[in-house]
Amino acid sequence: MSFSPQFLNGSEIRQKFLNFYAEHGHKILPSASLVPEDPTVLLTIAGMLPFKPIFLGQRPPEVPRATTSQKCIRTNDIENVGRTARHHTFFEMLGNFSFGDYFKTQAIAWGWELSTEVFGLPPERLVVSVFEEDDEAFEIWRDKIGIPAHRIQRMGEDDNFWKSGPTGPCGPCSEIYYDFHPELGDDNIDLEDDTRFIEFYNLVFMQYNRDADGNLTPLQNKNIDTGMGLERMAQILQSVPNNYETDLIFPIIKTAADIAGIDYKKSDAKTQVSLKVIGDHVRAVVHLITDGVTASNIGRGYILRRLIRRVVRHGRLIGIEGEFTTKVAETAIRLSEDIYPQTREREAVIKAELQREEERFLETLERGEKLLADIIEKAINKEIPPQSPLSKEIPPQSPLSKEIPPQSPLSKGGLISGKDAFVLYDTYGFPLELTQEIAEENGLTVDVEGFESEMEEQRNRSKDAHETIDLTIQGSLDKLAENIHPTAFLGYSEPVSEALVKAILVEGKSVESAEAGTKVQIVLDQTPFYAESGGQIGDRGFLSFGETVVRVEDVQKESNIFIHLGKVERGILTVGMTVNAQIDRACRRRAQANHTATHLLQSALKLIVDPAISQAGSMVSFDRLRFDFNCPRSLTSEEVQQVEDQVNTWIAEAHPAVVAEMPLEEAKAKGATAMFGEKYSDVVRVVDYTGVSMELCGGTHVNNTAEIGLFKIVSETGISSGIRRIEAVAGQSVLDYLKVRDNVVKELGDRFKAKPEELPERITNLQNELKATQKQLEAAKGELAIAKSDQLLAEAETVGEVKILVAELPRVDADSLKTAAERLQQKLGESAVVLGSSPEEGKVSLVAAFSAKVHKDKKLQAGKFIGNIAKICGGGGGGRPNFAQAGGRDASKLSEALESAKTQLVEGLK
């Protein structure tokens, strides 16, 4: 039976899904950022992740039913992108959610209605799966929906039982599959045959809680969590062979193909894979940068950098030589701006980040090419064993493979190690296929098995680190979550309050009491203590009741539960005790001054440097502040001073704080600055210093800027591409900072017998004198080495037509040894000179200088020769055929090494 579905573009599919569930009582919620609130996950990897606190019972749902189109990123299967029909890094997950409202019967009925009536999929083309023990779901599909029993497949826990981790909410799944080849009949249906079936809708029935012993307990409120892959449904409804050829991705692929001057449809499979990778990854990087991620070597930044580099590398593979990523990104922005307008709003930021990373990586690729040539040359010359680690040095003279002299003897069976090939791939963006191709041209092979082993280790590290959604709280709080209500925070107005001890944890385990000397984690029903968030450090202070005293050193927050970390100093603390909770007011005042100063700092940067500057992170502690911001260049010293002066001007002008809660949209309309990528509730707290700064912020602040007193910038540096960092102090911390600097200046003044204003000139003069003295010393060392070496000329021996000289020059540094060896070789003519020295304890220097007759006619290479000699002293080295240096650590073996050098020279020159 043939089937030609009504064509729907990606936007229409998304909107029909959301509208369907909106008509059935669901609230349409916007996609959360790809940067999640959940600290256990680097990126938003599933549609349910933003609702984690609700599923845990830590936060009440704002609505009983919701529906979303959620942006997601997964990189654990990145090597499959482009090679299969449906693997992606970036994808959109359409979902409908019930928080203790409807359950299996309604979820199944709506899923079927949506699939068959809204999207028009023929029922005879659909097959469903259920968990093998879920008779309830089986019967709903068979008896209420009317699906024949043989088209309902029971599957095991690995396929059809969803779990967040070892413990926590979990439950059976039911999936809907589309059949591309119904003509094959219903006998022996195999849902793992992805050439015939595609799973496009997954219904998760979250009905149990699994404890640490594996026991399942029914949840009081059962939840529904579903996911329909937008890209998969587009493939079905647009009748294309894979997700990449849908209107969601193919325009990006076509843009890349046009730049390369090729036709996707007429290209070979390898080229099509590269184009698919570009199409997929460009979508991902556009949305990552939109959500505030910048390229770096750690965390989310590393994922972004890796994706961009894969785009550039695959561009090279299809023949694109110059920069192209910004042109392809323009297409991705155009495709997404209707549903995600932020991509167009941040177009300039996206393109600037791409351009910087692409330029940097193109330079890295060139270094990788040189490095590969160096590895090949060493493998040919047998200078490195097959499994050696990658050389850290890249000699600038290393030729590319095509430049290796044709007379070079090839090492048959020579091997480039899997580790070297992987580092070339992972660090320098070199595809394995290109490494193999160049190696083969030079008579070498690549250890593919070793490469795959390294690749698998990386996959495992990535999966372990990033791809698990853990629906538990630290320690034993997961077991207490259902019984603990969110902590009421009183600290904006009350520095002291009474509080009820709701829970005590010791070493991660819940206890009823804790005695003096015990480190504890305490949960209170209400608290004046600010919990670390928004970059601001948690409060310090005390909890007390009679003789019982607990020193609180820090306060953290899991969802809306405040965890007070400290130590019982006196008495016994027990659950149910009512304590007096009091913050350290001096510490709070310092934190307030520093936090308000960061707001003023951001305003000053926008005013003086660039209005487009936005916050990329912050840290507010009791003694200093740190502010990270997006800026493609360093600030001039004049700009830094102007920013500091502007903040101090606002402090002196005594601007009062106006703090108010209001709807999010109203706050934005008033011009309040939000942290980009941060998720805010419908009602937000706005901190406004009228005419100076207005931000959405939950932190604590001074009532008037005059309370800050002073502000001082300590440093301005770059921390990653496009990200700058300012460190500063404010309030009392400025006095502490100045006191330290004043003491240092006084000590230097006493030491140099100079006034403070005379110190720079005095130090400069001393530096100049020291440099002059060092030059004189180096010259004297060189002259001494030459004088000593000239005395060695008489010790030269003749072997055939060549003179050899092997000797030790005591206590001569490496540079002087080099000068002496070159001088001796020139004076001796056709000769081989090997010198050694131990300039200091635990260090050996060796040098070899060979004339043309030695390294050309006699085939003795100085680099290889001296490297082998150095091994005797526990070292190594190398260099050119006519001159090389080496080093070692065991000076006691120097005489043995030189004796071996002489013996080998005599044998090699006969």
TIBA-554599 format. One record per residue (C-alpha): residue number from 1; x, y, z. Coordinates in steps of 0.5 Angstrom, whole numbers, plus 500, padded with zeros to 3 digits. Example, Ala and Ser with C-alpha at 12.3 -4.5 7.8 and 13.67 -1.06 7.14 Angstrom:
BEGIN
1/525/491/516
2/527/498/514
***
This chain:
BEGIN
1/500/500/500
2/503/507/498
3/502/513/502
4/503/520/500
5/502/524/507
6/500/531/506
7/507/536/506
8/508/540/513
9/514/544/514
10/517/544/520
11/514/550/523
12/507/547/521
13/509/541/525
14/511/544/531
15/505/549/531
16/500/543/530
17/503/539/536
18/503/545/541
19/496/547/538
20/493/540/539
21/495/540/546
22/493/547/548
23/486/545/546
24/486/540/551
25/488/544/557
26/495/544/556
27/499/551/557
28/504/552/552
29/511/554/555
30/517/557/552
31/523/553/551
32/528/553/556
33/535/555/555
34/540/550/553
35/544/552/559
36/540/548/564
37/539/550/572
38/540/543/574
39/548/543/576
40/548/536/574
41/548/537/567
42/552/541/562
43/546/542/557
44/539/541/556
45/539/534/554
46/531/532/554
47/525/536/554
48/523/534/561
49/529/537/564
50/526/544/566
51/521/540/570
52/525/536/574
53/524/540/580
54/516/538/579
55/517/531/578
56/521/531/584
57/516/534/588
58/521/540/590
59/517/545/587
60/509/545/586
61/507/545/578
62/505/552/576
63/500/549/571
64/497/541/572
65/498/540/564
66/504/543/560
67/506/543/552
68/513/545/550
69/518/545/544
70/524/544/547
71/531/545/544
72/536/540/546
73/543/538/545
74/546/531/546
75/554/529/544
76/555/522/546
77/553/519/539
78/557/525/535
79/561/520/531
80/554/518/528
81/552/524/526
82/551/524/518
83/552/517/518
84/545/515/520
85/539/517/518
86/537/520/525
87/543/522/529
88/543/529/531
89/547/534/536
90/541/539/536
91/534/537/536
92/527/539/538
93/523/535/542
94/516/536/542
95/512/534/549
96/506/534/553
97/507/533/560
98/502/532/566
99/504/533/573
100/499/529/577
101/493/530/573
102/491/525/567
103/495/519/566
104/496/513/561
105/489/512/558
106/489/520/556
107/496/520/554
108/495/514/550
109/489/516/547
110/491/523/545
111/498/521/542
112/494/516/537
113/489/522/536
114/495/527/534
115/498/522/530
116/493/519/526
117/488/525/525
118/492/531/526
119/498/529/522
120/494/524/518
121/498/518/519
122/495/511/517
123/493/507/523
124/496/501/519
125/502/504/518
126/503/505/526
127/506/500/531
128/507/501/538
129/511/498/544
130/510/497/551
131/514/495/557
132/514/487/558
133/510/488/564
134/505/493/563
135/499/490/562
136/495/496/563
137/498/500/557
138/497/493/553
139/490/493/554
140/489/500/553
141/492/500/546
142/488/493/544
143/482/495/547
144/481/502/547
145/485/504/541
146/483/498/537
147/490/496/535
148/491/489/533
149/495/485/539
150/500/483/534
151/502/490/532
152/503/491/540
153/510/489/541
154/512/488/549
155/520/490/550
156/524/489/556
157/527/494/561
158/533/497/556
159/528/499/551
160/521/501/555
161/523/503/562
162/525/510/563
163/529/511/569
164/533/518/571
165/539/514/574
166/540/509/580
167/534/512/584
168/529/517/583
169/522/517/579
170/521/512/574
171/516/508/570
172/514/504/564
173/514/507/557
174/510/506/550
175/513/508/544
176/509/509/537
177/513/507/531
178/512/509/523
179/513/503/518
180/516/505/512
181/515/498/509
182/508/495/511
183/508/491/504
184/513/486/508
185/507/484/512
186/506/483/520
187/510/477/521
188/516/477/525
189/516/485/526
190/522/487/529
191/522/494/531
192/530/495/532
193/530/495/524
194/531/502/523
195/531/501/515
196/523/499/516
197/521/503/523
198/522/509/526
199/520/511/533
200/517/518/533
201/513/519/540
202/515/516/546
203/510/516/552
204/513/515/559
205/509/513/565
206/512/516/571
207/509/512/576
208/514/509/581
209/520/511/585
210/526/507/586
211/530/507/592
212/537/505/593
213/536/498/594
214/532/497/587
215/525/497/590
216/519/500/587
217/514/504/590
218/508/508/587
219/508/515/587
220/503/519/590
221/502/523/584
222/503/520/577
223/506/524/572
224/506/524/564
225/513/526/560
226/512/525/553
227/517/526/547
228/516/527/539
229/522/528/535
230/520/534/531
231/526/532/526
232/523/525/525
233/516/527/524
234/518/532/519
235/522/526/515
236/515/522/515
237/511/528/513
238/516/530/508
239/517/523/505
240/525/524/505
241/530/519/506
242/533/522/512
243/532/527/517
244/537/531/514
245/533/532/508
246/527/536/511
247/526/543/511
248/529/544/518
249/536/542/516
250/537/541/508
251/537/549/507
252/543/549/511
253/546/543/507
254/545/547/501
255/548/553/503
256/555/549/505
257/554/545/498
258/553/552/494
259/560/555/497
260/563/548/496
261/561/549/489
262/558/542/489
263/551/538/488
264/549/534/495
265/544/530/490
266/550/528/486
267/555/527/491
268/558/521/494
269/556/518/500
270/563/521/504
271/561/528/501
272/554/527/503
273/556/525/510
274/560/532/511
275/555/536/509
276/550/533/514
277/555/534/519
278/555/541/517
279/548/542/517
280/547/539/524
281/553/542/527
282/551/549/525
283/544/549/528
284/547/547/534
285/552/552/535
286/548/558/533
287/543/556/539
288/549/555/544
289/552/561/542
290/545/564/542
291/544/562/549
292/550/565/552
293/555/559/551
294/562/561/548
295/568/557/546
296/573/555/551
297/577/548/553
298/572/546/559
299/565/544/560
300/560/547/555
301/565/552/552
302/569/545/550
303/563/542/547
304/561/549/543
305/569/549/540
306/569/542/538
307/562/543/534
308/565/549/531
309/572/545/529
310/568/539/526
311/564/544/522
312/571/547/519
313/574/540/518
314/568/538/514
315/568/544/510
316/575/543/508
317/574/535/506
318/569/538/501
319/573/543/498
320/572/549/502
321/578/553/503
322/577/560/506
323/572/562/512
324/565/560/511
325/561/558/518
326/558/565/518
327/555/565/511
328/552/558/513
329/550/560/520
330/546/566/516
331/541/560/513
332/541/557/520
333/538/564/523
334/533/565/518
335/530/558/519
336/530/559/527
337/528/566/528
338/520/565/527
339/520/561/533
340/527/563/536
341/527/570/535
342/533/571/540
343/538/568/534
344/536/574/530
345/537/579/536
346/544/576/537
347/546/575/530
348/552/579/531
349/554/575/537
350/554/569/533
351/557/571/527
352/563/574/531
353/564/568/535
354/564/563/529
355/569/568/526
356/574/568/531
357/574/560/532
358/574/559/525
359/580/563/524
360/583/560/530
361/582/553/528
362/584/554/521
363/591/556/524
364/591/550/528
365/589/546/522
366/596/548/519
367/600/547/525
368/596/540/525
369/599/539/518
370/606/541/520
371/605/536/526
372/603/530/522
373/609/531/517
374/614/531/523
375/611/525/525
376/611/521/518
377/619/524/518
378/620/521/525
379/617/514/523
380/621/514/517
381/627/515/520
382/625/510/526
383/627/516/531
384/620/514/535
385/618/507/537
386/611/506/534
387/607/507/540
388/610/514/543
389/606/519/545
390/605/525/540
391/612/530/540
392/610/536/544
393/615/540/539
394/613/542/532
395/619/544/528
396/618/550/524
397/622/546/518
398/618/540/518
399/616/539/511
400/609/536/509
401/608/529/506
402/609/531/499
403/615/535/501
404/619/529/504
405/625/528/499
406/624/522/495
407/631/519/496
408/629/518/504
409/629/511/505
410/622/509/507
411/621/504/513
412/617/498/511
413/611/497/516
414/612/503/519
415/606/505/524
416/603/512/526
417/600/510/533
418/593/510/534
419/594/515/540
420/598/520/535
421/592/519/530
422/587/521/535
423/591/527/538
424/591/529/531
425/584/528/530
426/581/531/537
427/586/537/538
428/588/539/531
429/581/537/527
430/585/532/523
431/580/526/520
432/583/519/521
433/582/518/513
434/586/524/511
435/592/521/516
436/591/515/513
437/592/517/506
438/598/522/507
439/601/516/511
440/600/511/506
441/603/516/501
442/609/515/505
443/609/508/506
444/606/508/513
445/600/505/516
446/596/508/522
447/594/504/528
448/586/504/527
449/585/499/533
450/589/504/537
451/585/510/534
452/578/507/536
453/580/505/543
454/582/512/544
455/576/514/541
456/571/509/545
457/575/512/551
458/573/519/550
459/566/517/548
460/565/514/555
461/568/520/558
462/563/524/555
463/557/520/556
464/559/519/564
465/560/526/564
466/554/529/560
467/549/525/558
468/545/523/565
469/539/526/568
470/540/525/575
471/533/526/579
472/536/526/586
473/539/531/591
474/545/531/594
475/546/526/599
476/540/523/602
477/535/529/601
478/532/525/595
479/529/521/600
480/527/527/604
481/524/531/598
482/517/529/599
483/517/531/606
484/521/538/606
485/517/544/603
486/521/550/600
487/525/554/605
488/522/561/606
489/527/566/605
490/527/572/610
491/534/575/609
492/532/581/605
493/529/584/611
494/531/580/617
495/538/579/619
496/535/574/625
497/529/570/625
498/527/563/629
499/527/557/625
500/525/550/626
501/530/544/624
502/527/540/619
503/533/535/617
504/540/534/619
505/545/530/615
506/552/528/617
507/556/525/611
508/550/525/607
509/546/521/611
510/540/523/615
511/540/523/622
512/536/525/628
513/541/529/632
514/549/531/632
515/553/533/638
516/559/538/638
517/565/537/633
518/560/534/628
519/560/537/621
520/553/538/619
521/548/540/613
522/542/543/616
523/535/544/613
524/531/550/616
525/523/551/615
526/525/559/614
527/532/562/614
528/535/569/614
529/541/566/611
530/542/568/603
531/544/561/599
532/549/561/594
533/546/563/587
534/547/569/582
535/554/569/583
536/553/571/590
537/557/567/596
538/552/564/601
539/552/568/608
540/555/566/614
541/553/566/621
542/550/562/627
543/544/558/629
544/543/557/637
545/539/554/642
546/541/555/649
547/547/552/650
548/547/549/643
549/551/553/638
550/552/551/630
551/557/556/626
552/554/556/619
553/560/557/614
554/556/556/607
555/549/556/605
556/547/552/598
557/541/551/595
558/538/545/591
559/532/547/588
560/528/551/593
561/531/548/599
562/536/551/603
563/542/547/606
564/546/550/611
565/553/547/612
566/557/548/618
567/559/545/625
568/556/544/631
569/561/548/636
570/557/546/643
571/551/542/645
572/547/537/641
573/543/539/635
574/536/535/634
575/531/535/629
576/525/539/631
577/529/544/635
578/527/551/634
579/533/555/633
580/535/562/633
581/538/564/626
582/543/570/625
583/547/572/620
584/554/575/620
585/552/582/619
586/559/584/617
587/560/579/612
588/553/581/609
589/555/588/608
590/561/586/605
591/557/582/600
592/552/587/599
593/557/592/597
594/561/587/592
595/554/585/589
596/551/592/588
597/558/594/585
598/558/589/580
599/551/592/577
600/554/599/577
601/560/596/573
602/556/593/568
603/553/599/567
604/559/603/566
605/562/598/561
606/556/599/557
607/556/606/557
608/564/607/556
609/566/601/552
610/560/598/548
611/553/598/549
612/553/591/547
613/557/588/553
614/553/583/556
615/554/579/563
616/558/572/562
617/558/570/569
618/560/573/576
619/562/572/583
620/561/576/589
621/564/574/595
622/566/578/602
623/573/580/600
624/572/581/592
625/568/581/586
626/569/578/579
627/565/580/573
628/566/576/566
629/563/579/560
630/563/578/552
631/568/583/549
632/572/581/543
633/578/585/545
634/582/587/551
635/580/594/555
636/585/600/554
637/588/602/561
638/584/609/559
639/578/605/559
640/579/601/565
641/580/608/569
642/574/611/566
643/570/605/568
644/573/605/575
645/572/613/576
646/564/612/573
647/563/607/578
648/566/611/584
649/562/617/581
650/555/613/582
651/557/611/589
652/558/618/591
653/552/621/588
654/548/616/593
655/543/613/589
656/538/610/593
657/535/602/591
658/528/601/589
659/527/594/590
660/520/591/587
661/517/585/584
662/513/585/578
663/511/581/572
664/517/579/568
665/514/582/561
666/513/589/565
667/520/588/568
668/523/587/561
669/519/593/558
670/522/598/563
671/529/596/561
672/531/591/566
673/537/588/565
674/537/580/565
675/543/575/565
676/542/572/558
677/540/565/558
678/538/565/565
679/531/562/566
680/526/567/570
681/519/566/573
682/513/569/571
683/514/574/577
684/521/577/578
685/525/581/583
686/528/588/580
687/533/592/583
688/533/599/581
689/538/604/582
690/535/610/578
691/538/612/572
692/544/608/573
693/542/601/573
694/536/596/573
695/537/589/573
696/533/582/575
697/537/580/581
698/535/575/587
699/541/577/591
700/542/582/597
701/544/589/595
702/546/596/599
703/540/601/600
704/544/606/597
705/550/606/593
706/554/611/598
707/554/605/603
708/559/602/598
709/564/607/599
710/570/606/594
711/571/601/588
712/577/599/585
713/579/595/579
714/584/590/581
715/585/587/574
716/582/586/567
717/584/580/563
718/582/575/558
719/579/568/560
720/577/565/553
721/576/567/546
722/571/573/546
723/570/573/554
724/574/578/559
725/574/578/566
726/575/584/571
727/576/583/578
728/575/588/583
729/574/590/590
730/569/595/594
731/567/597/600
732/571/595/606
733/575/591/602
734/578/597/598
735/581/599/605
736/584/592/606
737/587/592/599
738/590/599/599
739/593/597/606
740/597/591/603
741/599/595/597
742/601/601/602
743/605/596/606
744/609/593/600
745/611/600/598
746/613/602/605
747/618/595/605
748/620/597/598
749/622/604/600
750/626/602/606
751/630/596/602
752/631/601/596
753/632/607/600
754/627/611/596
755/621/615/596
756/615/611/593
757/615/616/587
758/622/614/586
759/621/607/586
760/619/605/579
761/626/609/576
762/630/606/581
763/627/599/580
764/628/600/572
765/635/602/573
766/637/596/577
767/634/591/572
768/638/595/566
769/644/593/571
770/642/586/572
771/641/585/564
772/648/588/563
773/651/584/568
774/648/577/565
775/650/579/558
776/657/580/561
777/657/573/564
778/654/570/558
779/660/573/554
780/665/571/559
781/662/563/559
782/663/563/552
783/670/565/552
784/672/561/557
785/668/555/553
786/672/557/547
787/679/557/551
788/678/550/554
789/676/547/547
790/682/550/544
791/686/546/548
792/682/540/546
793/684/540/539
794/691/536/540
795/686/530/542
796/683/529/536
797/684/523/532
798/684/521/525
799/679/515/523
800/680/514/515
801/679/521/512
802/675/524/518
803/678/527/525
804/674/525/531
805/674/529/538
806/670/526/544
807/671/530/550
808/668/533/556
809/668/540/558
810/666/541/566
811/661/546/568
812/659/549/561
813/652/551/560
814/649/548/554
815/649/554/549
816/657/555/551
817/658/547/549
818/654/549/542
819/659/554/541
820/665/550/543
821/663/544/538
822/661/549/532
823/668/552/533
824/672/545/534
825/668/542/528
826/670/548/523
827/677/548/525
828/678/541/524
829/675/541/518
830/672/534/516
831/670/532/523
832/665/529/528
833/665/533/534
834/662/530/541
835/662/534/547
836/659/533/554
837/658/537/560
838/655/537/567
839/653/544/568
840/649/543/575
841/647/537/579
842/642/533/576
843/643/535/569
844/647/533/563
845/648/537/556
846/651/533/550
847/652/536/543
848/654/533/536
849/657/537/530
850/658/533/524
851/661/535/517
852/658/534/510
853/663/527/509
854/660/525/516
855/653/526/515
856/652/525/508
857/657/520/506
858/658/516/512
859/650/516/513
860/651/518/521
861/646/523/523
862/647/528/528
863/640/528/531
864/639/520/531
865/646/519/534
866/646/524/540
867/639/522/542
868/641/515/543
869/648/517/547
870/643/521/551
871/639/515/553
872/645/513/557
873/644/519/562
874/637/518/562
875/635/523/557
876/634/524/550
877/634/529/544
878/635/530/537
879/636/536/531
880/639/536/524
881/643/531/521
882/649/536/521
883/648/539/528
884/644/536/534
885/643/537/542
886/641/533/547
887/640/532/555
888/640/528/561
889/639/527/568
890/644/522/571
891/651/526/571
892/655/520/573
893/654/516/567
894/657/522/563
895/664/519/562
896/660/512/560
897/656/516/555
898/662/519/552
899/666/513/551
900/660/510/548
901/660/516/543
902/667/515/541
903/666/507/540
904/660/508/535
905/664/514/531
906/670/509/530
907/666/504/528
908/661/508/523
909/667/512/520
910/671/506/518
***
